[in-house]
Amino acid sequence: MLFNSVSYILFLIAVSILFWLTSPRLRTWLLLGASVAFYGLWRPEFLLLIAFSALVDFGVALKIGQEHRPSRRRLWLAISLGFNILLLGYFKYAYFIAGNIEVLAHLLGAQWSVRLGTIILPLGISFYTFLSISYTDDVYRGLYKPTNDLKLYLTYVTFWPHMVAGPILRAHELIPQLRSSPQFDLDGIAAGVKRILFGLFLKVGPADHLAPLVDDWLLMNPSSLGALDVWTMAFAFGMQIYFDFAGYSMIAIGSARLLGIHFPENFNWPYLANSPREFWKRWHITLSSWIRDYLYLPLCGVRFRDTSDGGIETNLVRPDSLRLITALLATWGIMGLWHGAAWTFVLWGLWHAVFIWIYRVITPFTAWLPNRLISPLGWAVTVAVSMLGWILFRSRSAEEAIALLGRICNAHAYGHLSFRESSYLLVAALFVGMLAMHLASRYLLSTKKVWLRRTADTMAVAISAFTVFILLRPVNLFIYFQF
């Protein structure tokens, strides 16, 4: 069942009505049953995998909570981490590992062939694996006492609005909400409906209309493209993945809100960031915050945080120290690999790591520059860097990505255009429109003209509802479903 489908809308309406009509003590059962049904309609056999994974971490967390000997606690934590990593490694990275083993063997003069058969990637495995890891790790750190309510824990892991592609919530952020009995709030319901409408608008509108253009352009030979073609392609996919994933996150947040459950924000106008640091405080906020607390800060030897906001960047001293540089590169390499089993994703992660490090190094030397110069310049550079990074993310191979980026560096390639004029105008109009929407939203938030805010809000809802009514159909999967 896809968020961008009529069947999901009907499913959500039915579950929401039943939720508010059901006795509070039965609501957890209802949410668990609805989550199982939501996932089971895709491939029911993988429900056994999720259940087995959840049971292992549920039991391990109880053991960690009962154990007082540090060595035993570490052993139980290692069992949980090892199990989850092996699970993720088999389903997501087995082909990648096997392929690299064959390449390495070939380079050494051997002819190895690794036969794996057919491995189907379970939907959302990367996200619910992170949920399980954070749960047992938080229990180990003493941040959260393990629950002995199995149905509550299973609901936390499988809760459908965030299970497949986030936002990634910590146990202390979601389990108490699932345990409590929220009061019916008409304003909250209205806010949830609006978020769902806006999310669907982003998906069925700009995201799905950019998708075929990007797909067609990537089939072209890089040598036949001009530099402006590559820039256009980068901006097109950058906006496609933003509208697609931000739209998904809005639908997830809105769906939970219909049930009286609050999710943290996952996007905050990332293409308005003035630095690489700020970009990753605005893009996929819950993932970058998770990576910060469970990977980056431990590698840096710095005390972790315990919140799903703030992004991956932190104010660490001595950005030029070898340990921090190594931690930065390792973190971003792993984060890139988490997105997909290909070297292009690793290169995408390292691309961002390098520019974050450069930003750290040069920041002290720009303190004398006026802010009115730094902000526009920083924004332009950040947009360019982030958009070009999507070439690495979206390309089918590292060779193709390097060839496309090479066109950017070829001065002679700027005089050649391969796309239709309407394509350049569409991408430019969407980007300018996004900036205009940001300025308009900032103005509406600050204005004291209540009538203007209400009028703009009503128009936005009406336009979104009309667009969704006309275009809603499950043509394209959400991009982050593959991760």
Helices and strands as residue ranges (DSSP letters): H 6-21, G 24-26, H 27-40, H 46-66, H 70-107, H 125-141, H 150-158, H 160-163, H 171-179, H 186-202, I 203-207, H 208-218, G 222-224, H 227-257, G 270-272, H 276-279, H 285-291, I 292-296, H 297-300, H 322-339, H 343-362, G 363-366, H 371-394, H 398-408, G 411-415, H 421-446, H 450-471, G 479-482
